[in-house]
Amino acid sequence: MRKLLHGLMNGGPEMTPEMAREFNVVSVLRLNRNQIFGGIASSINPIALSVGLWQDNLALILGPWCLIGQFFAMAQIFGWWKNRRKPRPTSVSERSFRKANVMAAAAGLYWAAIVVLCVPVVTPPEALIVVLTAFGTSMVAAALLSPAPLAAFIFFFVTVISGLVSLTIQYPSITVPLWLLGCTYVIFVLMMIVIAHRDFKALVARQVENSQLALEARNASEAKSRFIANMRHELRTPLNAIIGFSDMMQAETFGPVGHRKYREYVGAISDSGNHLMDIINDVLDISRIDAGSEDIRESDVRLGALLARCRLLFTERAARSGVDFEADSAFESLVLHVDERLIVQILINLVSNAIRHTQQGGQVTLNVSLRPQYGVLFVIADNGRGMTPEELSRAQEPFGSSGNSWVSRGDGAGLGLPISHRFAALHGGHLNVESTFGKGTRCTLRIPASRIRSTVADSSLDTMMSAG
């Protein structure tokens, strides 16, 4: 029987030694967990059957039998209680499965005993109740013991065969149909045990594969983080030298450069160096955020100061591009508890994109409003080119500039919007981007109301929020 079951069980997925070890551990853990259900069944079923069949002439059978069942139940519940707080083992031995086989054989003999003892002395309806209860209990046991298929089949086989033999002796006239039904029942339950075991085996194999893939991904992420940390110094050091020397040459600190073309080339070197530095900083920012190592340095920041920085940074740039830029709010005295560097970076990303993708004669606006119980809304809107739904979806993904004409026009790495989304989330806020091709783009940054510091703002803040 053991060889037969072993051959049937080996039809599942091929398992590596790691998978086989994990499968044994999970099987034992599930067997221990199922002991509580087996204990409850071992307690209730004997009591119910004894009460239903109780007669004076059966007292000497049902009383001790029911008492033994309670001992079985207590042993199972105690085993579950003892093992439930133990740390997860790294491996298990065959001894655990042999123990399960012995317990299953004992439980099977226990239920076989009541069938053998009661069927000869009870009425046919009562005999049917005894057999159905024993067979039903063996069916439940087969399900609970599916991680150990040999134990499941031992319990079931011992109970069913004893029942068939007892019924055959007591009612020989129904021997043929009885054994036909019994054999069919045995085959059905055997197939159920095999299928459940194979499914369980496949599930554990997938879990191990997923764990290995997750470990590989974590190792790759750590390697990427180490690489970026090293490249941070290796790239920034020469770039700082290039930018610094080119700036000195542009300023002609130590004398005139000479030919006009040289001055143009020095300007191009400085612009290219600054642009490359911006891209490197964006890549480092997105990597730190994804690694969960981005620190938030919160402080109280006046809204008017944020808007003043935006006006200083973008008014002249917008004028050079022929774009009208306005940054306005009725709440400039409002104070927010945020990381000023991250909020400014969000605004720089959004306003830069808006100016970059707005044609001459267009308009870019930055307005700030308050919503009661909702927070502060920074709305950056333009009437520029806009984006199609496909371009909008790609623009919000890291490195989404590839194949995206809206993003690639900025000559960037396609990280502005993804970084802005992540910086907003770090503050518990949200960035929403809406765009219509040919009409423009509207970005709404929400900072939650919990970050408003009314105690350090002007005294009319509550009134203003109610009005907002």
N, C-alpha and C positions, 0 to 999 in steps of 0.2 A: 504493500500500500504506500509506503514512504517513497519507493522508487517511482511508482505511478504518479503520485502527486508532484514529485520533484520534476519529472519529465513534463508534466502539464504546465507547471509554473515557469519553466524556462523558456516558454514561448514569448515572453514579454521582451521589452527593449534590452539591447546589450548594455551591460553595466560595467563601468570601470571599477577598480578597487575602491576609489573614493566614493562612488555612487553606492556600491554594495555596503560599505561601512555606514554611510548616512542612512541607507534604507533600513539596516538593522537597528540603528539608534531610533529612528522615527517609529519603526514597528513596535519596539519595546515601550516607547513613550505613549503610543496610542493604546497599547494593551493596558498599561497602568492607568491611563485616563478612563478607559472603558470599564475598569473594575467597579466604579461607583454605580454604573447602570446595571452591571451583572449582579452586584450585591443587592440592589433594590429588588430586582427580579427574583433572586434567590430567596428573599425574605417574603415577598408578597405572594408569589405563586403557590408555594407549599401551604401557606396559611389559608388561602382561598380554596385550594383543592381539599384540604382537610376539613374545613368548615362545610363545604358542599357535600362531601361524602360521609360525614361523621355518622357512625353507627356503633352500637356497643360492641358488636363482633369485630369491628375494624379499629377499635381504640388502641389495641396493642401494636397495630401496624402504623396507623396515621400519627399517633402521638410521638413515638420516637423518631419516625421519619421526618415529621415537621420540625422537631427540635434539631435534628442534624442539619436541616436546611438553614436554620437560623445561625448555626455555627459557620456554615459555608458563607452566608451573607456577611457575618461579622468579619471573617477572614478576608473577604474581598474588599470590604469597606476599609478595614485597617490597612490593607496593602495600598489602597488608593491614598489614604490619609498620610501614610508614611512616605510615599514617593512624591507627593504633589509639590513639596517645597525643596526637593533635592535639585541641585544644579544639573543642567543638561549634560549627560555623559558624552565623551568624544568617541567612545566605542563601547560595544557590548559583546559578551561572549555567548557561545551556544548554550550555556547553562540556563540563561533566561528563557530560551525557547523550550528547552527540555522541561523546565519547571512548568511552563504553560501547558505542555503536552500532558504532564502528570496530573495537573489540576483539572484539565479537560476530561481526562479518562475517569478521574474520581467523580466529577460532576455527572458525566454520562452514566456511570454505574449507579449513581444516586437516583437519577430519574428512571433508569431501567428497573431498579428495585421496586419502585412503586407500581410500575406496570406489571411486572412479574407477580408481585404479591397480591395485587388487587383484582386483576382481570378474572382469575378463577372464582372469586367469591362475591362479585358484584353482579348486578343485572346488566344486560346488554347496553342500555342507555348510559348507565354509569361507567361501564367499561369504555364506551366511546368517549365520554368526557375525560377519563384518565389518559387515554391514548392521545387525544387531540391536545390536551394540556402539555403532555410530555413532548409530543412532536413540535408543538408551537414553541415551547421553551428551547428546544434544540435548534430551531430555525433562528430564533433571536440570538442564541449563543454563537451560531455560525457567522452571523453578521458582526457581532462584537469581537469575535476572534479572527476576523479576516486577515489582520496583519500576520497571524501565525496560522496558515492554512491547515497544517497537519493537526494542530490542536482543535481547530474548528471542525474538521472532518471526524476526528476521534469522538468528540462529544456527540455529534449528530449520528454517526454510524452506530455507536454503542446503544444509544437510546432507541433508534428506529428498529434496528435488528432485534433487540429484545422485545419490543412491542409486537413486531411481526410474528416472532416465534410464539409468544404468549397467546396472541389471537388465533394463530393456526392450531395450537393445541386445544384451545377452548372451543373454537368454532371451525372444525375441519371442513365443513361444507363450503366455506368461502375461501379455501386456501389459494386457488388459482387466481381469482380476481384480486385477492388481497396482496399476493406477492407481485402481481403485475403492476398494481398501483404503487406498492412499496418500492419496487425497483425503479419505476419511473420517477418517483419522488426523490430517491437517492441520487439518480443521475442528474435531475434538475438542480438539486442543492449543490452537488459536486460542481456542476458548471457555474453555478452562481458564485461559489467560493473561488473558483479559478479566475473568473472574469473580474471579480472584485479585487483579487490579489494582483492581477496584471494591471488593472487600472491604478491601483495604489502604487505599484512599482513604477509605472510610467509617470505618475504625478511626482514621486520623489526624484526620479531622474531629471525631470524638467526643473524642479526646484534647485537641484545641485547645479545643473547647467546655468540657470539664471544667477545663482550665487557666484559661480565662477566668472560669468560675464560681468557681473557687478564689480567683482574684485579687480578684474582686468581694467574695467572702465575707471575705477577709483585710482588704480596705479597709473593709468595713462593720464588722468587729470592731475595727479600729484607730480608726474614727470613734466607735464606742461607747465604747471605752476613754477617748478624749479627752473625750467628753461627760461620762462619769462622773467623770473627774478634775476637770473644771471644776465639776460639780454638787456634788462633795464639799465644796468650800469654800462655794459659794453656798447650799447647804442647811444645812450644819452651823453656819455663823456665826449666822444668825437663830434657829435652834433653840436654840443654846447661850444666846442672850440670853433667849429665852422661858423656858427651863427655869431659868436663873439668877435672873431677876427673880421668877418664880412661887415659887421656893424661898424667896427672901427675904421675899416677902409671906406665905407660909405660916408662916415663922418669926417674922413680925411684927418684923423687925429694927429698923424705924424707928417702931414704934408699932402699935397695934391696927388691924386691917383694918376692923372695924365690924360690919356685918350678917353674921349667920351664913351666909346664902346666898352672900355674897362669898367667904367662906372655902372653902365647898364648890366654888365655881367656880374659885378659884385652885388647889385640889387637883386638879380635873379638868384644868385647863390643864397643870399639871405632869405628871400621869400621861400625858396625850395627847402632850405634847412628848417625854417619855422613851420612850414607845412608838414614836413616829415616828422618833426617833433610833436605836432598836434596829433598826427595819426598814431604815433607810438604811445602817447599819453592815453588816447582813446582805447587802444588795444589793452593797455595795462589796466585801465579803469574797468572795462568789461570783464577782464580775467579776474580781478580782485572781487568784483561783485559776485560772479558765478561761483567763485571759491568760498564765498561767505566771509571774506576777510576785509571788506570795506568798512572802515570805522566812521561813525557819525560823530562829529564834534558839534554838539548843539549849543546854541547861545540865543539870546534875545536880539532880534534883528528888526530894525524899523523898516516898514514897507517902503517909505519914501526913499530910503537909502538904496534899496534894490532898484527902484525905478530910476533913480538918478544915475546909477552905474549903467543901466541899459541905455539911457539917453546919451551918456558920454561915449559909450562904445559904438552905438549904431547910428546916431544922427548924421555924422559926417560920412560914414560908410554908405548909408542909404542915399545921401545927397549925391555922392560920386556915381551911384548906380542909377540916378534919376528916379528914385523912389521916395515917396513921402512917408516918413516914419513918425508915429506919435505914441507916447507912453503916458497914460493918464489914469488917475484913480481918485475917487472922493475920499479914500481912506488912507492917505499917505502917513498919517500919524499912528496907524495900526502897528502893533509889534507882534512878530511871530517868533516862536521858539523852534528854530530849525538850524540845520547846518548851512551856513551862508554860502560856503564854497559850492556845495552841491546844487542849491537852488539857483545860484547865479549861473552855474554850468548848464542847467536845464534851460534857463531863459536864453543863454547865449546860443545853445544848439537850435532852439526853436525859432528865435528871431533871425539868426543867420540863415537858416533854411528859407524862411519866409522872404527875406530880402534877396537872397540868391536866385530864387525862382519866381520873382515878380519882375515883369517887364518895365521898361522906362515909362514913367507917367502913372505907375501903379501905386498902391497904398498898402502899408503894413501898420497894424495897430496892436498895441499891448494895453489891455484894459484889465483892471482888477476890481472884483466885486465881492460882496459878502452875501452868504445865504444862511439864515438862521438854522441851527442844528445841522448844518451841512459842511460849512467851512469857507475857505477863501478860494476864489476861482481866478486864476490867471488865464486870460483868453488872448491868444496870439492869432490874428486873422490876416489874411492877404487876399488880393484879387488877382493872383498870378495864374500860372499855367494849371495848377491842380494836378491830381493824379487819378488814374483809373483804379478800380477796386483791386486789380492784380498788382499794380505798382504800389498801392498803399499797403497791401499785405506784405509785400517783399521789403518795403522800406522800413518796416518795424521789426525785421529780423536782423540779427548780427551779420555784417558783411553783405547786406542786401543790395549793394550798389551794382553787383554783377548782373548785367542785362537789364538794369532799371535806369531808364533815361532820366527820371526825376532825380534820383540820388546821385548818379554818376556825373551829372552836370556840376556838382559841387566839388569834384575831384577829391572826394574823401573815401574813407574805408567803409562807409555805410554804417557807422556806429552811433551817429547822433541821436536818432530816435530810440534805438534799443537802450542806450545808456540813460536817456531821459526817463524812459519807462521804469528802469530799475532804481534810479535815484528817487523818483516819486514814491515807489513802493517802500523804499527804506524809511520814508517819513510817514508811512501809513496812508499815503495819498494815492492818486490815480491820474494817469495821463490818457486823455481821449483825443484821437486824431480823426477828423472828418475832412474829406476832400472830394471835390467834384471836378472832373476834367474840364478845363476851359474856363472855370469860374473861380477857383482858388481853394485854399486850405484853411481849416480852423482847428487849432490845438487848444484844448482846455486842460490846464493843470489844476487839480484840486488838492489843497492842503487841508487836512481835517480840522474841525473847529477846536479840537483838544489842544492844538498848537497855538491858539490865539492867547496872548498874554494881555488881558484887559487891564490888569493891575498896574502895568507900566505904560499903557497907552493913555490917550486922553480920556477924560471923564465921560465923554459923550459916546463912548464905544457901544454901550448897550443900546442906546437910542439908534445909532447908526445900523447895528445888526438887525434891529427890529424893522427898520425902514428897508434894509436890503432884502 
